[in-house]
């Protein structure tokens, strides 16, 4: 039932590498793919314009 040391080391390395890549992608994603909503359609601005009228 025990995992061999070499298999455990490979699993740990793969898990750490995958986690590190996901973390980097999560931080870099907004820079690579900005939000498609234009600034003119923000909810706060819409409410402010309605209250001004």
mmCIF file of the N, C-alpha and C atoms, coordinates in Angstrom:
data_MODEL
# 
_entry.id   MODEL 
# 
loop_
_atom_site.group_PDB 
_atom_site.id 
_atom_site.type_symbol 
_atom_site.label_atom_id 
_atom_site.label_alt_id 
_atom_site.label_comp_id 
_atom_site.label_asym_id 
_atom_site.label_entity_id 
_atom_site.label_seq_id 
_atom_site.pdbx_PDB_ins_code 
_atom_site.Cartn_x 
_atom_site.Cartn_y 
_atom_site.Cartn_z 
_atom_site.occupancy 
_atom_site.B_iso_or_equiv 
_atom_site.pdbx_formal_charge 
_atom_site.auth_seq_id 
_atom_site.auth_comp_id 
_atom_site.auth_asym_id 
_atom_site.auth_atom_id 
_atom_site.pdbx_PDB_model_num 
ATOM 1   N N  . UNK A 1 1  ? 0.800   -1.203 0.000   1.00 0.00 ? 1  UNK A N  1 
ATOM 2   C CA . UNK A 1 1  ? 0.000   0.000  0.000   1.00 0.00 ? 1  UNK A CA 1 
ATOM 3   C C  . UNK A 1 1  ? 0.843   1.268  0.000   1.00 0.00 ? 1  UNK A C  1 
ATOM 4   N N  . UNK A 1 2  ? 2.126   1.116  0.226   1.00 0.00 ? 2  UNK A N  1 
ATOM 5   C CA . UNK A 1 2  ? 2.978   2.298  0.258   1.00 0.00 ? 2  UNK A CA 1 
ATOM 6   C C  . UNK A 1 2  ? 3.429   2.676  -1.149  1.00 0.00 ? 2  UNK A C  1 
ATOM 7   N N  . UNK A 1 3  ? 3.668   3.980  -1.348  1.00 0.00 ? 3  UNK A N  1 
ATOM 8   C CA . UNK A 1 3  ? 4.158   4.478  -2.634  1.00 0.00 ? 3  UNK A CA 1 
ATOM 9   C C  . UNK A 1 3  ? 5.686   4.505  -2.571  1.00 0.00 ? 3  UNK A C  1 
ATOM 10  N N  . UNK A 1 4  ? 6.314   4.051  -3.649  1.00 0.00 ? 4  UNK A N  1 
ATOM 11  C CA . UNK A 1 4  ? 7.775   4.068  -3.677  1.00 0.00 ? 4  UNK A CA 1 
ATOM 12  C C  . UNK A 1 4  ? 8.273   5.510  -3.616  1.00 0.00 ? 4  UNK A C  1 
ATOM 13  N N  . UNK A 1 5  ? 9.480   5.683  -3.117  1.00 0.00 ? 5  UNK A N  1 
ATOM 14  C CA . UNK A 1 5  ? 10.041  7.021  -2.931  1.00 0.00 ? 5  UNK A CA 1 
ATOM 15  C C  . UNK A 1 5  ? 10.171  7.770  -4.251  1.00 0.00 ? 5  UNK A C  1 
ATOM 16  N N  . UNK A 1 6  ? 10.583  7.108  -5.311  1.00 0.00 ? 6  UNK A N  1 
ATOM 17  C CA . UNK A 1 6  ? 10.750  7.766  -6.610  1.00 0.00 ? 6  UNK A CA 1 
ATOM 18  C C  . UNK A 1 6  ? 9.406   8.238  -7.155  1.00 0.00 ? 6  UNK A C  1 
ATOM 19  N N  . UNK A 1 7  ? 8.381   7.413  -7.016  1.00 0.00 ? 7  UNK A N  1 
ATOM 20  C CA . UNK A 1 7  ? 7.040   7.787  -7.479  1.00 0.00 ? 7  UNK A CA 1 
ATOM 21  C C  . UNK A 1 7  ? 6.510   8.953  -6.670  1.00 0.00 ? 7  UNK A C  1 
ATOM 22  N N  . UNK A 1 8  ? 6.722   8.933  -5.371  1.00 0.00 ? 8  UNK A N  1 
ATOM 23  C CA . UNK A 1 8  ? 6.270   10.016 -4.499  1.00 0.00 ? 8  UNK A CA 1 
ATOM 24  C C  . UNK A 1 8  ? 6.976   11.315 -4.858  1.00 0.00 ? 8  UNK A C  1 
ATOM 25  N N  . UNK A 1 9  ? 8.280   11.236 -5.162  1.00 0.00 ? 9  UNK A N  1 
ATOM 26  C CA . UNK A 1 9  ? 9.040   12.430 -5.530  1.00 0.00 ? 9  UNK A CA 1 
ATOM 27  C C  . UNK A 1 9  ? 8.519   13.005 -6.842  1.00 0.00 ? 9  UNK A C  1 
ATOM 28  N N  . UNK A 1 10 ? 8.266   12.153 -7.828  1.00 0.00 ? 10 UNK A N  1 
ATOM 29  C CA . UNK A 1 10 ? 7.726   12.629 -9.111  1.00 0.00 ? 10 UNK A CA 1 
ATOM 30  C C  . UNK A 1 10 ? 6.354   13.267 -8.936  1.00 0.00 ? 10 UNK A C  1 
ATOM 31  N N  . UNK A 1 11 ? 5.512   12.659 -8.117  1.00 0.00 ? 11 UNK A N  1 
ATOM 32  C CA . UNK A 1 11 ? 4.183   13.205 -7.867  1.00 0.00 ? 11 UNK A CA 1 
ATOM 33  C C  . UNK A 1 11 ? 4.277   14.565 -7.187  1.00 0.00 ? 11 UNK A C  1 
ATOM 34  N N  . UNK A 1 12 ? 5.133   14.685 -6.191  1.00 0.00 ? 12 UNK A N  1 
ATOM 35  C CA . UNK A 1 12 ? 5.297   15.950 -5.478  1.00 0.00 ? 12 UNK A CA 1 
ATOM 36  C C  . UNK A 1 12 ? 5.831   17.036 -6.406  1.00 0.00 ? 12 UNK A C  1 
ATOM 37  N N  . UNK A 1 13 ? 6.798   16.695 -7.232  1.00 0.00 ? 13 UNK A N  1 
ATOM 38  C CA . UNK A 1 13 ? 7.354   17.659 -8.179  1.00 0.00 ? 13 UNK A CA 1 
ATOM 39  C C  . UNK A 1 13 ? 6.299   18.111 -9.185  1.00 0.00 ? 13 UNK A C  1 
ATOM 40  N N  . UNK A 1 14 ? 5.546   17.174 -9.711  1.00 0.00 ? 14 UNK A N  1 
ATOM 41  C CA . UNK A 1 14 ? 4.490   17.511 -10.663 1.00 0.00 ? 14 UNK A CA 1 
ATOM 42  C C  . UNK A 1 14 ? 3.417   18.389 -10.023 1.00 0.00 ? 14 UNK A C  1 
ATOM 43  N N  . UNK A 1 15 ? 3.027   18.054 -8.818  1.00 0.00 ? 15 UNK A N  1 
ATOM 44  C CA . UNK A 1 15 ? 2.015   18.831 -8.107  1.00 0.00 ? 15 UNK A CA 1 
ATOM 45  C C  . UNK A 1 15 ? 2.507   20.252 -7.842  1.00 0.00 ? 15 UNK A C  1 
ATOM 46  N N  . UNK A 1 16 ? 3.744   20.399 -7.391  1.00 0.00 ? 16 UNK A N  1 
ATOM 47  C CA . UNK A 1 16 ? 4.309   21.721 -7.118  1.00 0.00 ? 16 UNK A CA 1 
ATOM 48  C C  . UNK A 1 16 ? 4.414   22.535 -8.402  1.00 0.00 ? 16 UNK A C  1 
ATOM 49  N N  . UNK A 1 17 ? 4.888   21.920 -9.480  1.00 0.00 ? 17 UNK A N  1 
ATOM 50  C CA . UNK A 1 17 ? 5.042   22.628 -10.752 1.00 0.00 ? 17 UNK A CA 1 
ATOM 51  C C  . UNK A 1 17 ? 3.691   23.080 -11.286 1.00 0.00 ? 17 UNK A C  1 
ATOM 52  N N  . UNK A 1 18 ? 2.700   22.214 -11.231 1.00 0.00 ? 18 UNK A N  1 
ATOM 53  C CA . UNK A 1 18 ? 1.361   22.567 -11.696 1.00 0.00 ? 18 UNK A CA 1 
ATOM 54  C C  . UNK A 1 18 ? 0.785   23.718 -10.881 1.00 0.00 ? 18 UNK A C  1 
ATOM 55  N N  . UNK A 1 19 ? 0.945   23.654 -9.576  1.00 0.00 ? 19 UNK A N  1 
ATOM 56  C CA . UNK A 1 19 ? 0.449   24.719 -8.707  1.00 0.00 ? 19 UNK A CA 1 
ATOM 57  C C  . UNK A 1 19 ? 1.141   26.046 -9.004  1.00 0.00 ? 19 UNK A C  1 
ATOM 58  N N  . UNK A 1 20 ? 2.447   26.003 -9.208  1.00 0.00 ? 20 UNK A N  1 
ATOM 59  C CA . UNK A 1 20 ? 3.192   27.230 -9.509  1.00 0.00 ? 20 UNK A CA 1 
ATOM 60  C C  . UNK A 1 20 ? 2.754   27.830 -10.847 1.00 0.00 ? 20 UNK A C  1 
ATOM 61  N N  . UNK A 1 21 ? 2.554   26.992 -11.864 1.00 0.00 ? 21 UNK A N  1 
ATOM 62  C CA . UNK A 1 21 ? 2.119   27.488 -13.173 1.00 0.00 ? 21 UNK A CA 1 
ATOM 63  C C  . UNK A 1 21 ? 0.716   28.079 -13.106 1.00 0.00 ? 21 UNK A C  1 
ATOM 64  N N  . UNK A 1 22 ? -0.169  27.443 -12.373 1.00 0.00 ? 22 UNK A N  1 
ATOM 65  C CA . UNK A 1 22 ? -1.522  27.979 -12.227 1.00 0.00 ? 22 UNK A CA 1 
ATOM 66  C C  . UNK A 1 22 ? -1.493  29.319 -11.499 1.00 0.00 ? 22 UNK A C  1 
ATOM 67  N N  . UNK A 1 23 ? -0.657  29.439 -10.478 1.00 0.00 ? 23 UNK A N  1 
ATOM 68  C CA . UNK A 1 23 ? -0.543  30.703 -9.748  1.00 0.00 ? 23 UNK A CA 1 
ATOM 69  C C  . UNK A 1 23 ? -0.024  31.815 -10.654 1.00 0.00 ? 23 UNK A C  1 
ATOM 70  N N  . UNK A 1 24 ? 0.988   31.529 -11.449 1.00 0.00 ? 24 UNK A N  1 
ATOM 71  C CA . UNK A 1 24 ? 1.541   32.535 -12.359 1.00 0.00 ? 24 UNK A CA 1 
ATOM 72  C C  . UNK A 1 24 ? 0.496   32.921 -13.404 1.00 0.00 ? 24 UNK A C  1 
ATOM 73  N N  . UNK A 1 25 ? -0.221  31.949 -13.953 1.00 0.00 ? 25 UNK A N  1 
ATOM 74  C CA . UNK A 1 25 ? -1.241  32.246 -14.949 1.00 0.00 ? 25 UNK A CA 1 
ATOM 75  C C  . UNK A 1 25 ? -2.358  33.093 -14.350 1.00 0.00 ? 25 UNK A C  1 
ATOM 76  N N  . UNK A 1 26 ? -2.750  32.804 -13.102 1.00 0.00 ? 26 UNK A N  1 
ATOM 77  C CA . UNK A 1 26 ? -3.810  33.560 -12.447 1.00 0.00 ? 26 UNK A CA 1 
ATOM 78  C C  . UNK A 1 26 ? -3.423  35.020 -12.286 1.00 0.00 ? 26 UNK A C  1 
ATOM 79  N N  . UNK A 1 27 ? -2.176  35.278 -11.959 1.00 0.00 ? 27 UNK A N  1 
ATOM 80  C CA . UNK A 1 27 ? -1.715  36.652 -11.792 1.00 0.00 ? 27 UNK A CA 1 
ATOM 81  C C  . UNK A 1 27 ? -1.534  37.334 -13.143 1.00 0.00 ? 27 UNK A C  1 
ATOM 82  N N  . UNK A 1 28 ? -1.073  36.607 -14.160 1.00 0.00 ? 28 UNK A N  1 
ATOM 83  C CA . UNK A 1 28 ? -0.789  37.204 -15.468 1.00 0.00 ? 28 UNK A CA 1 
ATOM 84  C C  . UNK A 1 28 ? -2.025  37.324 -16.351 1.00 0.00 ? 28 UNK A C  1 
ATOM 85  N N  . UNK A 1 29 ? -3.070  36.567 -16.085 1.00 0.00 ? 29 UNK A N  1 
ATOM 86  C CA . UNK A 1 29 ? -4.252  36.540 -16.958 1.00 0.00 ? 29 UNK A CA 1 
ATOM 87  C C  . UNK A 1 29 ? -4.881  37.912 -17.184 1.00 0.00 ? 29 UNK A C  1 
ATOM 88  N N  . UNK A 1 30 ? -5.073  38.749 -16.168 1.00 0.00 ? 30 UNK A N  1 
ATOM 89  C CA . UNK A 1 30 ? -5.671  40.053 -16.430 1.00 0.00 ? 30 UNK A CA 1 
ATOM 90  C C  . UNK A 1 30 ? -4.813  40.945 -17.335 1.00 0.00 ? 30 UNK A C  1 
ATOM 91  N N  . UNK A 1 31 ? -3.513  40.747 -17.329 1.00 0.00 ? 31 UNK A N  1 
ATOM 92  C CA . UNK A 1 31 ? -2.639  41.533 -18.198 1.00 0.00 ? 31 UNK A CA 1 
ATOM 93  C C  . UNK A 1 31 ? -2.722  41.050 -19.642 1.00 0.00 ? 31 UNK A C  1 
ATOM 94  N N  . UNK A 1 32 ? -2.910  39.747 -19.815 1.00 0.00 ? 32 UNK A N  1 
ATOM 95  C CA . UNK A 1 32 ? -2.964  39.169 -21.154 1.00 0.00 ? 32 UNK A CA 1 
ATOM 96  C C  . UNK A 1 32 ? -4.348  39.292 -21.775 1.00 0.00 ? 32 UNK A C  1 
ATOM 97  N N  . UNK A 1 33 ? -5.379  39.148 -20.964 1.00 0.00 ? 33 UNK A N  1 
ATOM 98  C CA . UNK A 1 33 ? -6.761  39.202 -21.449 1.00 0.00 ? 33 UNK A CA 1 
ATOM 99  C C  . UNK A 1 33 ? -7.548  40.199 -20.608 1.00 0.00 ? 33 UNK A C  1 
ATOM 100 N N  . UNK A 1 34 ? -7.511  41.483 -20.954 1.00 0.00 ? 34 UNK A N  1 
ATOM 101 C CA . UNK A 1 34 ? -8.220  42.475 -20.139 1.00 0.00 ? 34 UNK A CA 1 
ATOM 102 C C  . UNK A 1 34 ? -9.738  42.268 -20.202 1.00 0.00 ? 34 UNK A C  1 
ATOM 103 N N  . UNK A 1 35 ? -10.421 42.796 -19.262 1.00 0.00 ? 35 UNK A N  1 
ATOM 104 C CA . UNK A 1 35 ? -11.876 42.674 -19.185 1.00 0.00 ? 35 UNK A CA 1 
ATOM 105 C C  . UNK A 1 35 ? -12.507 43.324 -20.409 1.00 0.00 ? 35 UNK A C  1 
ATOM 106 N N  . UNK A 1 36 ? -13.436 42.643 -21.095 1.00 0.00 ? 36 UNK A N  1 
ATOM 107 C CA . UNK A 1 36 ? -14.008 43.193 -22.315 1.00 0.00 ? 36 UNK A CA 1 
ATOM 108 C C  . UNK A 1 36 ? -15.034 44.300 -22.083 1.00 0.00 ? 36 UNK A C  1 
ATOM 109 N N  . UNK A 1 37 ? -15.457 44.529 -20.851 1.00 0.00 ? 37 UNK A N  1 
ATOM 110 C CA . UNK A 1 37 ? -16.448 45.566 -20.571 1.00 0.00 ? 37 UNK A CA 1 
ATOM 111 C C  . UNK A 1 37 ? -15.775 46.920 -20.645 1.00 0.00 ? 37 UNK A C  1 
ATOM 112 N N  . UNK A 1 38 ? -16.376 47.833 -21.376 1.00 0.00 ? 38 UNK A N  1 
ATOM 113 C CA . UNK A 1 38 ? -15.793 49.171 -21.489 1.00 0.00 ? 38 UNK A CA 1 
ATOM 114 C C  . UNK A 1 38 ? -16.019 49.944 -20.194 1.00 0.00 ? 38 UNK A C  1 
ATOM 115 N N  . UNK A 1 39 ? -15.191 50.924 -19.952 1.00 0.00 ? 39 UNK A N  1 
ATOM 116 C CA . UNK A 1 39 ? -15.296 51.701 -18.720 1.00 0.00 ? 39 UNK A CA 1 
ATOM 117 C C  . UNK A 1 39 ? -16.585 52.512 -18.666 1.00 0.00 ? 39 UNK A C  1 
ATOM 118 N N  . UNK A 1 40 ? -17.161 52.834 -19.811 1.00 0.00 ? 40 UNK A N  1 
ATOM 119 C CA . UNK A 1 40 ? -18.388 53.614 -19.841 1.00 0.00 ? 40 UNK A CA 1 
ATOM 120 C C  . UNK A 1 40 ? -19.607 52.851 -19.368 1.00 0.00 ? 40 UNK A C  1 
ATOM 121 N N  . UNK A 1 41 ? -19.512 51.544 -19.230 1.00 0.00 ? 41 UNK A N  1 
ATOM 122 C CA . UNK A 1 41 ? -20.656 50.741 -18.828 1.00 0.00 ? 41 UNK A CA 1 
ATOM 123 C C  . UNK A 1 41 ? -20.569 50.239 -17.389 1.00 0.00 ? 41 UNK A C  1 
ATOM 124 N N  . UNK A 1 42 ? -19.740 50.849 -16.599 1.00 0.00 ? 42 UNK A N  1 
ATOM 125 C CA . UNK A 1 42 ? -19.611 50.420 -15.207 1.00 0.00 ? 42 UNK A CA 1 
ATOM 126 C C  . UNK A 1 42 ? -20.910 50.699 -14.451 1.00 0.00 ? 42 UNK A C  1 
ATOM 127 N N  . UNK A 1 43 ? -21.281 49.822 -13.554 1.00 0.00 ? 43 UNK A N  1 
ATOM 128 C CA . UNK A 1 43 ? -22.540 49.964 -12.823 1.00 0.00 ? 43 UNK A CA 1 
ATOM 129 C C  . UNK A 1 43 ? -22.588 51.238 -11.991 1.00 0.00 ? 43 UNK A C  1 
ATOM 130 N N  . UNK A 1 44 ? -21.498 51.610 -11.368 1.00 0.00 ? 44 UNK A N  1 
ATOM 131 C CA . UNK A 1 44 ? -21.486 52.806 -10.531 1.00 0.00 ? 44 UNK A CA 1 
ATOM 132 C C  . UNK A 1 44 ? -21.770 54.053 -11.350 1.00 0.00 ? 44 UNK A C  1 
ATOM 133 N N  . UNK A 1 45 ? -21.174 54.136 -12.524 1.00 0.00 ? 45 UNK A N  1 
ATOM 134 C CA . UNK A 1 45 ? -21.373 55.316 -13.353 1.00 0.00 ? 45 UNK A CA 1 
ATOM 135 C C  . UNK A 1 45 ? -22.817 55.410 -13.833 1.00 0.00 ? 45 UNK A C  1 
ATOM 136 N N  . UNK A 1 46 ? -23.417 54.273 -14.146 1.00 0.00 ? 46 UNK A N  1 
ATOM 137 C CA . UNK A 1 46 ? -24.795 54.266 -14.620 1.00 0.00 ? 46 UNK A CA 1 
ATOM 138 C C  . UNK A 1 46 ? -25.730 54.772 -13.519 1.00 0.00 ? 46 UNK A C  1 
ATOM 139 N N  . UNK A 1 47 ? -25.521 54.334 -12.294 1.00 0.00 ? 47 UNK A N  1 
ATOM 140 C CA . UNK A 1 47 ? -26.360 54.784 -11.178 1.00 0.00 ? 47 UNK A CA 1 
ATOM 141 C C  . UNK A 1 47 ? -26.173 56.271 -10.930 1.00 0.00 ? 47 UNK A C  1 
ATOM 142 N N  . UNK A 1 48 ? -24.947 56.753 -11.032 1.00 0.00 ? 48 UNK A N  1 
ATOM 143 C CA . UNK A 1 48 ? -24.685 58.180 -10.820 1.00 0.00 ? 48 UNK A CA 1 
ATOM 144 C C  . UNK A 1 48 ? -25.376 59.022 -11.880 1.00 0.00 ? 48 UNK A C  1 
ATOM 145 N N  . UNK A 1 49 ? -25.384 58.567 -13.135 1.00 0.00 ? 49 UNK A N  1 
ATOM 146 C CA . UNK A 1 49 ? -26.035 59.309 -14.203 1.00 0.00 ? 49 UNK A CA 1 
ATOM 147 C C  . UNK A 1 49 ? -27.542 59.336 -14.005 1.00 0.00 ? 49 UNK A C  1 
ATOM 148 N N  . UNK A 1 50 ? -28.140 58.217 -13.550 1.00 0.00 ? 50 UNK A N  1 
ATOM 149 C CA . UNK A 1 50 ? -29.574 58.173 -13.320 1.00 0.00 ? 50 UNK A CA 1 
ATOM 150 C C  . UNK A 1 50 ? -29.971 59.093 -12.174 1.00 0.00 ? 50 UNK A C  1 
ATOM 151 N N  . UNK A 1 51 ? -29.148 59.185 -11.134 1.00 0.00 ? 51 UNK A N  1 
ATOM 152 C CA . UNK A 1 51 ? -29.467 60.031 -10.005 1.00 0.00 ? 51 UNK A CA 1 
ATOM 153 C C  . UNK A 1 51 ? -29.326 61.511 -10.371 1.00 0.00 ? 51 UNK A C  1 
ATOM 154 N N  . UNK A 1 52 ? -28.426 61.818 -11.285 1.00 0.00 ? 52 UNK A N  1 
ATOM 155 C CA . UNK A 1 52 ? -28.221 63.202 -11.703 1.00 0.00 ? 52 UNK A CA 1 
ATOM 156 C C  . UNK A 1 52 ? -29.402 63.729 -12.501 1.00 0.00 ? 52 UNK A C  1 
ATOM 157 N N  . UNK A 1 53 ? -30.128 62.848 -13.171 1.00 0.00 ? 53 UNK A N  1 
ATOM 158 C CA . UNK A 1 53 ? -31.249 63.278 -14.002 1.00 0.00 ? 53 UNK A CA 1 
ATOM 159 C C  . UNK A 1 53 ? -32.430 63.573 -13.192 1.00 0.00 ? 53 UNK A C  1 
# 
